[in-house]
Amino acid sequence: MINLNNRVQYSKLAFLILAWIFTVCLVAQTFIAGLAIFNSSSHWVHHTTFVVWFQFLPIIMLVLSFTGQFPKLIRWKVVGLFLLIVPLQYMSVNILGLGAIHPVIALVLFWLALNVIKNTEKI
């Protein structure tokens, strides 16, 4: 049986690993968009399908933030990651006139993900 201290440490480690995976996925997603813009538009299908593989990582991270006894500020930032990647990014590509904000949201997502990692490494 895992004691409380080990559970907290495992949760923190899993959270940090998922945060890094999420951040790397954001970079890969941006790269795929660049391929679609500068190489071949056939890459758009990869851009729209790749996100499905990592868009819900913040939900798992949120659960781990509770089992890892993280501060509320980190939890709110993880909620922000989810809200930026799922509803806001989907709205930005599906509502006429909001498309230009799509890459800006990606920049904010990247910055926030790195901020979460930085704050997590301190606790």
N, CA, C and O atoms as CSV, one atom per row, in Angstrom:
chain,resi,resn,atom,element,x,y,z
A,1,MET,N,N,0.844,-1.186,0.000
A,1,MET,CA,C,0.000,0.000,0.000
A,1,MET,C,C,0.892,1.253,0.000
A,1,MET,O,O,1.912,1.304,0.688
A,2,ILE,N,N,0.492,2.247,-0.775
A,2,ILE,CA,C,1.263,3.482,-0.878
A,2,ILE,C,C,0.839,4.423,0.242
A,2,ILE,O,O,-0.348,4.682,0.435
A,3,ASN,N,N,1.834,4.936,0.983
A,3,ASN,CA,C,1.481,5.880,2.039
A,3,ASN,C,C,1.209,7.259,1.441
A,3,ASN,O,O,1.455,7.502,0.260
A,4,LEU,N,N,0.700,8.144,2.274
A,4,LEU,CA,C,0.273,9.460,1.822
A,4,LEU,C,C,1.413,10.253,1.184
A,4,LEU,O,O,1.226,10.869,0.135
A,5,ASN,N,N,2.583,10.241,1.805
A,5,ASN,CA,C,3.706,11.007,1.261
A,5,ASN,C,C,4.109,10.503,-0.125
A,5,ASN,O,O,4.401,11.296,-1.020
A,6,ASN,N,N,4.123,9.176,-0.298
A,6,ASN,CA,C,4.467,8.622,-1.610
A,6,ASN,C,C,3.411,8.975,-2.650
A,6,ASN,O,O,3.748,9.298,-3.789
A,7,ARG,N,N,2.132,8.916,-2.270
A,7,ARG,CA,C,1.057,9.259,-3.199
A,7,ARG,C,C,1.193,10.702,-3.666
A,7,ARG,O,O,1.026,10.997,-4.850
A,8,VAL,N,N,1.492,11.584,-2.745
A,8,VAL,CA,C,1.664,13.002,-3.084
A,8,VAL,C,C,2.853,13.173,-4.032
A,8,VAL,O,O,2.763,13.900,-5.021
A,9,GLN,N,N,3.952,12.511,-3.732
A,9,GLN,CA,C,5.148,12.625,-4.582
A,9,GLN,C,C,4.908,12.034,-5.970
A,9,GLN,O,O,5.325,12.620,-6.969
A,10,TYR,N,N,4.244,10.889,-6.045
A,10,TYR,CA,C,3.925,10.283,-7.347
A,10,TYR,C,C,2.982,11.177,-8.148
A,10,TYR,O,O,3.120,11.310,-9.364
A,11,SER,N,N,2.031,11.782,-7.459
A,11,SER,CA,C,1.106,12.691,-8.140
A,11,SER,C,C,1.841,13.901,-8.696
A,11,SER,O,O,1.576,14.325,-9.821
A,12,LYS,N,N,2.759,14.458,-7.922
A,12,LYS,CA,C,3.539,15.607,-8.379
A,12,LYS,C,C,4.399,15.237,-9.584
A,12,LYS,O,O,4.492,16.000,-10.545
A,13,LEU,N,N,5.023,14.069,-9.528
A,13,LEU,CA,C,5.863,13.634,-10.637
A,13,LEU,C,C,5.022,13.390,-11.890
A,13,LEU,O,O,5.397,13.820,-12.982
A,14,ALA,N,N,3.902,12.711,-11.740
A,14,ALA,CA,C,3.023,12.455,-12.884
A,14,ALA,C,C,2.501,13.761,-13.467
A,14,ALA,O,O,2.431,13.912,-14.687
A,15,PHE,N,N,2.136,14.700,-12.610
A,15,PHE,CA,C,1.666,16.012,-13.046
A,15,PHE,C,C,2.739,16.705,-13.875
A,15,PHE,O,O,2.460,17.222,-14.956
A,16,LEU,N,N,3.957,16.714,-13.366
A,16,LEU,CA,C,5.054,17.388,-14.051
A,16,LEU,C,C,5.346,16.727,-15.406
A,16,LEU,O,O,5.588,17.418,-16.396
A,17,ILE,N,N,5.324,15.418,-15.443
A,17,ILE,CA,C,5.542,14.703,-16.709
A,17,ILE,C,C,4.445,15.063,-17.713
A,17,ILE,O,O,4.737,15.332,-18.879
A,18,LEU,N,N,3.194,15.070,-17.269
A,18,LEU,CA,C,2.090,15.426,-18.165
A,18,LEU,C,C,2.179,16.886,-18.617
A,18,LEU,O,O,1.849,17.206,-19.759
A,19,ALA,N,N,2.622,17.763,-17.727
A,19,ALA,CA,C,2.776,19.174,-18.099
A,19,ALA,C,C,3.834,19.322,-19.197
A,19,ALA,O,O,3.654,20.099,-20.134
A,20,TRP,N,N,4.926,18.581,-19.080
A,20,TRP,CA,C,5.957,18.621,-20.126
A,20,TRP,C,C,5.447,18.010,-21.419
A,20,TRP,O,O,5.701,18.547,-22.497
A,21,ILE,N,N,4.738,16.903,-21.330
A,21,ILE,CA,C,4.171,16.277,-22.537
A,21,ILE,C,C,3.220,17.254,-23.223
A,21,ILE,O,O,3.262,17.410,-24.444
A,22,PHE,N,N,2.370,17.906,-22.446
A,22,PHE,CA,C,1.428,18.882,-22.982
A,22,PHE,C,C,2.175,20.006,-23.703
A,22,PHE,O,O,1.788,20.410,-24.800
A,23,THR,N,N,3.235,20.503,-23.090
A,23,THR,CA,C,4.010,21.600,-23.674
A,23,THR,C,C,4.688,21.173,-24.972
A,23,THR,O,O,4.682,21.913,-25.955
A,24,VAL,N,N,5.268,19.985,-24.970
A,24,VAL,CA,C,5.897,19.468,-26.193
A,24,VAL,C,C,4.841,19.277,-27.285
A,24,VAL,O,O,5.105,19.548,-28.456
A,25,CYS,N,N,3.665,18.818,-26.913
A,25,CYS,CA,C,2.578,18.661,-27.885
A,25,CYS,C,C,2.167,20.005,-28.481
A,25,CYS,O,O,1.849,20.085,-29.668
A,26,LEU,N,N,2.171,21.058,-27.666
A,26,LEU,CA,C,1.859,22.390,-28.190
A,26,LEU,C,C,2.874,22.811,-29.244
A,26,LEU,O,O,2.510,23.380,-30.274
A,27,VAL,N,N,4.157,22.529,-28.983
A,27,VAL,CA,C,5.208,22.859,-29.955
A,27,VAL,C,C,5.012,22.038,-31.226
A,27,VAL,O,O,5.119,22.569,-32.331
A,28,ALA,N,N,4.726,20.749,-31.074
A,28,ALA,CA,C,4.496,19.891,-32.234
A,28,ALA,C,C,3.284,20.369,-33.026
A,28,ALA,O,O,3.302,20.370,-34.257
A,29,GLN,N,N,2.240,20.772,-32.325
A,29,GLN,CA,C,1.024,21.259,-32.976
A,29,GLN,C,C,1.321,22.521,-33.788
A,29,GLN,O,O,0.808,22.691,-34.893
A,30,THR,N,N,2.142,23.391,-33.237
A,30,THR,CA,C,2.531,24.608,-33.947
A,30,THR,C,C,3.374,24.266,-35.172
A,30,THR,O,O,3.212,24.871,-36.232
A,31,PHE,N,N,4.265,23.306,-35.025
A,31,PHE,CA,C,5.084,22.852,-36.142
A,31,PHE,C,C,4.208,22.300,-37.272
A,31,PHE,O,O,4.434,22.591,-38.447
A,32,ILE,N,N,3.216,21.510,-36.902
A,32,ILE,CA,C,2.307,20.947,-37.904
A,32,ILE,C,C,1.550,22.062,-38.618
A,32,ILE,O,O,1.346,21.992,-39.830
A,33,ALA,N,N,1.135,23.080,-37.889
A,33,ALA,CA,C,0.462,24.225,-38.521
A,33,ALA,C,C,1.411,24.924,-39.489
A,33,ALA,O,O,1.005,25.337,-40.575
A,34,GLY,N,N,2.677,25.054,-39.092
A,34,GLY,CA,C,3.671,25.639,-39.987
A,34,GLY,C,C,3.852,24.821,-41.255
A,34,GLY,O,O,3.980,25.376,-42.346
A,35,LEU,N,N,3.862,23.498,-41.110
A,35,LEU,CA,C,3.937,22.630,-42.291
A,35,LEU,C,C,2.752,22.876,-43.219
A,35,LEU,O,O,2.899,22.917,-44.440
A,36,ALA,N,N,1.573,23.040,-42.616
A,36,ALA,CA,C,0.363,23.267,-43.416
A,36,ALA,C,C,0.425,24.606,-44.144
A,36,ALA,O,O,-0.020,24.717,-45.286
A,37,ILE,N,N,0.971,25.607,-43.491
A,37,ILE,CA,C,1.027,26.943,-44.093
A,37,ILE,C,C,2.139,27.044,-45.133
A,37,ILE,O,O,1.929,27.575,-46.224
A,38,PHE,N,N,3.325,26.532,-44.794
A,38,PHE,CA,C,4.490,26.774,-45.639
A,38,PHE,C,C,4.898,25.602,-46.526
A,38,PHE,O,O,5.724,25.769,-47.423
A,39,ASN,N,N,4.335,24.424,-46.292
A,39,ASN,CA,C,4.738,23.263,-47.077
A,39,ASN,C,C,3.575,22.746,-47.921
A,39,ASN,O,O,3.602,22.835,-49.148
A,40,SER,N,N,2.559,22.208,-47.257
A,40,SER,CA,C,1.425,21.650,-47.986
A,40,SER,C,C,0.169,21.736,-47.123
A,40,SER,O,O,0.194,21.382,-45.944
A,41,SER,N,N,-0.904,22.197,-47.702
A,41,SER,CA,C,-2.153,22.328,-46.942
A,41,SER,C,C,-2.708,20.971,-46.515
A,41,SER,O,O,-3.632,20.905,-45.704
A,42,SER,N,N,-2.154,19.902,-47.052
A,42,SER,CA,C,-2.608,18.566,-46.638
A,42,SER,C,C,-2.295,18.291,-45.159
A,42,SER,O,O,-2.859,17.373,-44.564
A,43,HIS,N,N,-1.409,19.077,-44.583
A,43,HIS,CA,C,-1.061,18.893,-43.166
A,43,HIS,C,C,-2.133,19.429,-42.213
A,43,HIS,O,O,-2.079,19.170,-41.011
A,44,TRP,N,N,-3.102,20.173,-42.744
A,44,TRP,CA,C,-4.162,20.679,-41.859
A,44,TRP,C,C,-4.910,19.538,-41.185
A,44,TRP,O,O,-5.329,19.665,-40.035
A,45,VAL,N,N,-5.078,18.440,-41.881
A,45,VAL,CA,C,-5.778,17.299,-41.287
A,45,VAL,C,C,-4.983,16.772,-40.083
A,45,VAL,O,O,-5.571,16.334,-39.095
A,46,HIS,N,N,-3.665,16.815,-40.168
A,46,HIS,CA,C,-2.848,16.391,-39.023
A,46,HIS,C,C,-2.980,17.384,-37.860
A,46,HIS,O,O,-3.024,16.999,-36.691
A,47,HIS,N,N,-3.039,18.661,-38.215
A,47,HIS,CA,C,-3.176,19.702,-37.188
A,47,HIS,C,C,-4.497,19.544,-36.434
A,47,HIS,O,O,-4.544,19.696,-35.213
A,48,THR,N,N,-5.554,19.243,-37.158
A,48,THR,CA,C,-6.864,19.141,-36.510
A,48,THR,C,C,-7.067,17.818,-35.781
A,48,THR,O,O,-7.891,17.737,-34.871
A,49,THR,N,N,-6.334,16.791,-36.164
A,49,THR,CA,C,-6.498,15.503,-35.482
A,49,THR,C,C,-5.494,15.292,-34.355
A,49,THR,O,O,-5.790,14.571,-33.402
A,50,PHE,N,N,-4.323,15.899,-34.439
A,50,PHE,CA,C,-3.314,15.705,-33.390
A,50,PHE,C,C,-3.787,16.252,-32.046
A,50,PHE,O,O,-3.506,15.661,-31.003
A,51,VAL,N,N,-4.488,17.355,-32.061
A,51,VAL,CA,C,-4.950,17.984,-30.820
A,51,VAL,C,C,-5.829,17.048,-29.999
A,51,VAL,O,O,-5.865,17.140,-28.772
A,52,VAL,N,N,-6.533,16.153,-30.673
A,52,VAL,CA,C,-7.408,15.205,-29.977
A,52,VAL,C,C,-6.608,14.348,-28.990
A,52,VAL,O,O,-7.144,13.907,-27.973
A,53,TRP,N,N,-5.347,14.118,-29.284
A,53,TRP,CA,C,-4.518,13.247,-28.452
A,53,TRP,C,C,-4.030,13.908,-27.174
A,53,TRP,O,O,-3.640,13.212,-26.237
A,54,PHE,N,N,-4.041,15.236,-27.111
A,54,PHE,CA,C,-3.508,15.877,-25.900
A,54,PHE,C,C,-4.401,16.952,-25.289
A,54,PHE,O,O,-4.049,17.509,-24.249
A,55,GLN,N,N,-5.523,17.256,-25.888
A,55,GLN,CA,C,-6.357,18.359,-25.398
A,55,GLN,C,C,-6.937,18.133,-24.001
A,55,GLN,O,O,-7.256,19.096,-23.303
A,56,PHE,N,N,-7.074,16.885,-23.593
A,56,PHE,CA,C,-7.663,16.618,-22.279
A,56,PHE,C,C,-6.625,16.330,-21.191
A,56,PHE,O,O,-6.990,15.993,-20.065
A,57,LEU,N,N,-5.344,16.457,-21.516
A,57,LEU,CA,C,-4.309,16.284,-20.492
A,57,LEU,C,C,-4.502,17.231,-19.299
A,57,LEU,O,O,-4.253,16.827,-18.163
A,58,PRO,N,N,-4.938,18.480,-19.524
A,58,PRO,CA,C,-5.159,19.344,-18.356
A,58,PRO,C,C,-6.196,18.799,-17.362
A,58,PRO,O,O,-6.111,19.094,-16.170
A,59,ILE,N,N,-7.163,18.016,-17.827
A,59,ILE,CA,C,-8.147,17.422,-16.906
A,59,ILE,C,C,-7.452,16.417,-15.991
A,59,ILE,O,O,-7.689,16.400,-14.784
A,60,ILE,N,N,-6.593,15.581,-16.572
A,60,ILE,CA,C,-5.832,14.618,-15.760
A,60,ILE,C,C,-4.900,15.367,-14.818
A,60,ILE,O,O,-4.741,14.983,-13.659
A,61,MET,N,N,-4.286,16.432,-15.312
A,61,MET,CA,C,-3.401,17.248,-14.470
A,61,MET,C,C,-4.174,17.871,-13.306
A,61,MET,O,O,-3.657,17.975,-12.194
A,62,LEU,N,N,-5.404,18.280,-13.569
A,62,LEU,CA,C,-6.214,18.865,-12.502
A,62,LEU,C,C,-6.475,17.838,-11.408
A,62,LEU,O,O,-6.360,18.156,-10.224
A,63,VAL,N,N,-6.819,16.627,-11.780
A,63,VAL,CA,C,-7.035,15.563,-10.791
A,63,VAL,C,C,-5.753,15.341,-9.989
A,63,VAL,O,O,-5.791,15.240,-8.762
A,64,LEU,N,N,-4.613,15.266,-10.692
A,64,LEU,CA,C,-3.335,15.063,-10.009
A,64,LEU,C,C,-2.971,16.237,-9.102
A,64,LEU,O,O,-2.265,16.061,-8.109
A,65,SER,N,N,-3.450,17.427,-9.443
A,65,SER,CA,C,-3.155,18.582,-8.588
A,65,SER,C,C,-3.835,18.453,-7.223
A,65,SER,O,O,-3.355,19.000,-6.230
A,66,PHE,N,N,-4.946,17.734,-7.180
A,66,PHE,CA,C,-5.606,17.497,-5.896
A,66,PHE,C,C,-4.896,16.398,-5.116
A,66,PHE,O,O,-4.637,16.549,-3.922
A,67,THR,N,N,-4.581,15.296,-5.786
A,67,THR,CA,C,-3.900,14.204,-5.084
A,67,THR,C,C,-2.469,14.592,-4.721
A,67,THR,O,O,-1.886,14.041,-3.787
A,68,GLY,N,N,-1.910,15.542,-5.466
A,68,GLY,CA,C,-0.563,16.025,-5.164
A,68,GLY,C,C,-0.547,17.206,-4.215
A,68,GLY,O,O,0.515,17.744,-3.905
A,69,GLN,N,N,-1.725,17.611,-3.750
A,69,GLN,CA,C,-1.873,18.709,-2.794
A,69,GLN,C,C,-1.211,20.005,-3.292
A,69,GLN,O,O,-0.451,20.649,-2.570
A,70,PHE,N,N,-1.521,20.364,-4.539
A,70,PHE,CA,C,-0.965,21.570,-5.143
A,70,PHE,C,C,-1.708,22.809,-4.628
A,70,PHE,O,O,-2.854,22.716,-4.188
A,71,PRO,N,N,-1.048,23.959,-4.689
A,71,PRO,CA,C,-1.728,25.211,-4.334
A,71,PRO,C,C,-2.860,25.523,-5.322
A,71,PRO,O,O,-2.833,25.098,-6.477
A,72,LYS,N,N,-3.839,26.267,-4.844
A,72,LYS,CA,C,-4.998,26.623,-5.666
A,72,LYS,C,C,-4.605,27.375,-6.934
A,72,LYS,O,O,-5.239,27.203,-7.976
A,73,LEU,N,N,-3.578,28.195,-6.856
A,73,LEU,CA,C,-3.165,28.980,-8.024
A,73,LEU,C,C,-2.776,28.067,-9.185
A,73,LEU,O,O,-3.132,28.340,-10.331
A,74,ILE,N,N,-2.058,27.003,-8.903
A,74,ILE,CA,C,-1.680,26.066,-9.969
A,74,ILE,C,C,-2.926,25.384,-10.525
A,74,ILE,O,O,-3.050,25.195,-11.735
A,75,ARG,N,N,-3.841,25.020,-9.645
A,75,ARG,CA,C,-5.091,24.402,-10.123
A,75,ARG,C,C,-5.841,25.328,-11.073
A,75,ARG,O,O,-6.341,24.885,-12.107
A,76,TRP,N,N,-5.919,26.596,-10.732
A,76,TRP,CA,C,-6.621,27.552,-11.589
A,76,TRP,C,C,-5.906,27.713,-12.926
A,76,TRP,O,O,-6.551,27.868,-13.962
A,77,LYS,N,N,-4.575,27.676,-12.904
A,77,LYS,CA,C,-3.827,27.771,-14.157
A,77,LYS,C,C,-4.087,26.557,-15.043
A,77,LYS,O,O,-4.173,26.688,-16.264
A,78,VAL,N,N,-4.212,25.387,-14.442
A,78,VAL,CA,C,-4.515,24.175,-15.206
A,78,VAL,C,C,-5.923,24.265,-15.794
A,78,VAL,O,O,-6.149,23.854,-16.932
A,79,VAL,N,N,-6.857,24.794,-15.030
A,79,VAL,CA,C,-8.204,25.030,-15.569
A,79,VAL,C,C,-8.112,25.993,-16.752
A,79,VAL,O,O,-8.797,25.817,-17.759
A,80,GLY,N,N,-7.266,27.003,-16.623
A,80,GLY,CA,C,-7.047,27.945,-17.726
A,80,GLY,C,C,-6.512,27.257,-18.972
A,80,GLY,O,O,-6.930,27.572,-20.086
A,81,LEU,N,N,-5.582,26.313,-18.787
A,81,LEU,CA,C,-5.069,25.549,-19.929
A,81,LEU,C,C,-6.207,24.838,-20.643
A,81,LEU,O,O,-6.320,24.889,-21.868
A,82,PHE,N,N,-7.045,24.179,-19.862
A,82,PHE,CA,C,-8.158,23.448,-20.471
A,82,PHE,C,C,-9.106,24.391,-21.203
A,82,PHE,O,O,-9.505,24.119,-22.335
A,83,LEU,N,N,-9.466,25.499,-20.558
A,83,LEU,CA,C,-10.409,26.435,-21.175
A,83,LEU,C,C,-9.838,27.071,-22.436
A,83,LEU,O,O,-10.572,27.354,-23.383
A,84,LEU,N,N,-8.539,27.293,-22.445
A,84,LEU,CA,C,-7.919,27.867,-23.641
A,84,LEU,C,C,-7.866,26.866,-24.788
A,84,LEU,O,O,-8.119,27.225,-25.938
A,85,ILE,N,N,-7.541,25.615,-24.483
A,85,ILE,CA,C,-7.343,24.656,-25.571
A,85,ILE,C,C,-8.639,24.053,-26.081
A,85,ILE,O,O,-8.748,23.778,-27.276
A,86,VAL,N,N,-9.609,23.841,-25.236
A,86,VAL,CA,C,-10.809,23.155,-25.727
A,86,VAL,C,C,-11.863,24.168,-26.196
A,86,VAL,O,O,-12.034,24.322,-27.406
A,87,PRO,N,N,-12.564,24.854,-25.316
A,87,PRO,CA,C,-13.645,25.689,-25.867
A,87,PRO,C,C,-13.147,26.895,-26.662
A,87,PRO,O,O,-13.701,27.197,-27.720
A,88,LEU,N,N,-12.118,27.589,-26.181
A,88,LEU,CA,C,-11.713,28.827,-26.850
A,88,LEU,C,C,-11.052,28.563,-28.198
A,88,LEU,O,O,-11.343,29.261,-29.170
A,89,GLN,N,N,-10.167,27.567,-28.275
A,89,GLN,CA,C,-9.539,27.272,-29.565
A,89,GLN,C,C,-10.573,26.784,-30.580
A,89,GLN,O,O,-10.518,27.162,-31.750
A,90,TYR,N,N,-11.510,25.950,-30.140
A,90,TYR,CA,C,-12.544,25.479,-31.071
A,90,TYR,C,C,-13.449,26.619,-31.522
A,90,TYR,O,O,-13.854,26.668,-32.683
A,91,MET,N,N,-13.767,27.538,-30.608
A,91,MET,CA,C,-14.589,28.688,-31.002
A,91,MET,C,C,-13.841,29.564,-31.999
A,91,MET,O,O,-14.432,30.085,-32.944
A,92,SER,N,N,-12.528,29.724,-31.779
A,92,SER,CA,C,-11.764,30.629,-32.647
A,92,SER,C,C,-11.692,30.147,-34.090
A,92,SER,O,O,-11.510,30.958,-34.998
A,93,VAL,N,N,-11.831,28.848,-34.319
A,93,VAL,CA,C,-11.805,28.360,-35.699
A,93,VAL,C,C,-13.201,28.164,-36.284
A,93,VAL,O,O,-13.347,27.974,-37.492
A,94,ASN,N,N,-14.214,28.209,-35.447
A,94,ASN,CA,C,-15.574,27.945,-35.928
A,94,ASN,C,C,-16.486,29.157,-35.932
A,94,ASN,O,O,-17.597,29.079,-36.456
A,95,ILE,N,N,-16.058,30.260,-35.373
A,95,ILE,CA,C,-16.873,31.481,-35.378
A,95,ILE,C,C,-16.184,32.498,-36.286
A,95,ILE,O,O,-15.036,32.879,-36.060
A,96,LEU,N,N,-16.894,32.917,-37.290
A,96,LEU,CA,C,-16.357,33.845,-38.277
A,96,LEU,C,C,-15.772,35.089,-37.596
A,96,LEU,O,O,-16.427,35.711,-36.759
A,97,GLY,N,N,-14.564,35.437,-37.956
A,97,GLY,CA,C,-13.920,36.628,-37.420
A,97,GLY,C,C,-13.009,36.372,-36.239
A,97,GLY,O,O,-12.220,37.243,-35.874
A,98,LEU,N,N,-13.098,35.194,-35.630
A,98,LEU,CA,C,-12.252,34.904,-34.478
A,98,LEU,C,C,-10.987,34.113,-34.836
A,98,LEU,O,O,-10.141,33.878,-33.973
A,99,GLY,N,N,-10.858,33.706,-36.088
A,99,GLY,CA,C,-9.742,32.874,-36.507
A,99,GLY,C,C,-8.373,33.485,-36.237
A,99,GLY,O,O,-7.419,32.764,-35.946
A,100,ALA,N,N,-8.269,34.798,-36.331
A,100,ALA,CA,C,-6.970,35.455,-36.137
A,100,ALA,C,C,-6.443,35.302,-34.711
A,100,ALA,O,O,-5.239,35.404,-34.480
A,101,ILE,N,N,-7.338,35.060,-33.761
A,101,ILE,CA,C,-6.896,34.920,-32.379
A,101,ILE,C,C,-6.364,33.507,-32.091
A,101,ILE,O,O,-5.752,33.281,-31.047
A,102,HIS,N,N,-6.590,32.565,-33.001
A,102,HIS,CA,C,-6.176,31.174,-32.808
A,102,HIS,C,C,-4.675,31.042,-32.507
A,102,HIS,O,O,-4.323,30.377,-31.533
A,103,PRO,N,N,-3.786,31.638,-33.290
A,103,PRO,CA,C,-2.355,31.520,-32.961
A,103,PRO,C,C,-1.969,32.294,-31.704
A,103,PRO,O,O,-1.004,31.937,-31.029
A,104,VAL,N,N,-2.707,33.340,-31.388
A,104,VAL,CA,C,-2.428,34.090,-30.160
A,104,VAL,C,C,-2.755,33.222,-28.940
A,104,VAL,O,O,-2.012,33.215,-27.958
A,105,ILE,N,N,-3.860,32.500,-29.011
A,105,ILE,CA,C,-4.222,31.570,-27.936
A,105,ILE,C,C,-3.142,30.513,-27.779
A,105,ILE,O,O,-2.814,30.113,-26.662
A,106,ALA,N,N,-2.591,30.061,-28.897
A,106,ALA,CA,C,-1.508,29.067,-28.834
A,106,ALA,C,C,-0.309,29.622,-28.085
A,106,ALA,O,O,0.313,28.912,-27.294
A,107,LEU,N,N,0.016,30.874,-28.324
A,107,LEU,CA,C,1.130,31.500,-27.596
A,107,LEU,C,C,0.839,31.585,-26.096
A,107,LEU,O,O,1.712,31.310,-25.273
A,108,VAL,N,N,-0.368,31.960,-25.755
A,108,VAL,CA,C,-0.760,32.043,-24.347
A,108,VAL,C,C,-0.738,30.657,-23.707
A,108,VAL,O,O,-0.296,30.503,-22.569
A,109,LEU,N,N,-1.210,29.660,-24.434
A,109,LEU,CA,C,-1.162,28.281,-23.938
A,109,LEU,C,C,0.272,27.852,-23.634
A,109,LEU,O,O,0.546,27.276,-22.581
A,110,PHE,N,N,1.174,28.135,-24.555
A,110,PHE,CA,C,2.577,27.766,-24.371
A,110,PHE,C,C,3.162,28.475,-23.147
A,110,PHE,O,O,3.826,27.851,-22.320
A,111,TRP,N,N,2.911,29.778,-23.041
A,111,TRP,CA,C,3.422,30.546,-21.901
A,111,TRP,C,C,2.840,30.007,-20.592
A,111,TRP,O,O,3.572,29.825,-19.619
A,112,LEU,N,N,1.545,29.754,-20.564
A,112,LEU,CA,C,0.899,29.281,-19.345
A,112,LEU,C,C,1.389,27.882,-18.971
A,112,LEU,O,O,1.590,27.593,-17.791
A,113,ALA,N,N,1.581,27.018,-19.957
A,113,ALA,CA,C,2.087,25.672,-19.681
A,113,ALA,C,C,3.490,25.742,-19.062
A,113,ALA,O,O,3.783,25.028,-18.104
A,114,LEU,N,N,4.342,26.594,-19.606
A,114,LEU,CA,C,5.683,26.757,-19.026
A,114,LEU,C,C,5.608,27.347,-17.621
A,114,LEU,O,O,6.384,26.974,-16.742
A,115,ASN,N,N,4.682,28.258,-17.420
A,115,ASN,CA,C,4.490,28.852,-16.100
A,115,ASN,C,C,4.051,27.803,-15.087
A,115,ASN,O,O,4.522,27.802,-13.949
A,116,VAL,N,N,3.156,26.915,-15.492
A,116,VAL,CA,C,2.710,25.829,-14.624
A,116,VAL,C,C,3.885,24.926,-14.261
A,116,VAL,O,O,4.047,24.542,-13.103
A,117,ILE,N,N,4.698,24.593,-15.253
A,117,ILE,CA,C,5.872,23.764,-15.003
A,117,ILE,C,C,6.806,24.447,-14.011
A,117,ILE,O,O,7.260,23.827,-13.049
A,118,LYS,N,N,7.087,25.707,-14.246
A,118,LYS,CA,C,7.990,26.470,-13.358
A,118,LYS,C,C,7.459,26.493,-11.928
A,118,LYS,O,O,8.208,26.273,-10.976
A,119,ASN,N,N,6.162,26.761,-11.785
A,119,ASN,CA,C,5.558,26.815,-10.437
A,119,ASN,C,C,5.520,25.442,-9.782
A,119,ASN,O,O,5.647,25.329,-8.563
A,120,THR,N,N,5.346,24.405,-10.581
A,120,THR,CA,C,5.288,23.046,-10.037
A,120,THR,C,C,6.654,22.608,-9.545
A,120,THR,O,O,6.752,21.936,-8.518
A,121,GLU,N,N,7.695,22.969,-10.246
A,121,GLU,CA,C,9.043,22.568,-9.852
A,121,GLU,C,C,9.466,23.221,-8.538
A,121,GLU,O,O,10.388,22.746,-7.876
A,122,LYS,N,N,8.795,24.306,-8.161
A,122,LYS,CA,C,9.125,24.998,-6.910
A,122,LYS,C,C,8.508,24.340,-5.673
A,122,LYS,O,O,8.983,24.563,-4.559
A,123,ILE,N,N,7.460,23.534,-5.853
A,123,ILE,CA,C,6.792,22.960,-4.677
A,123,ILE,C,C,7.304,21.566,-4.361
A,123,ILE,O,O,6.846,20.942,-3.403
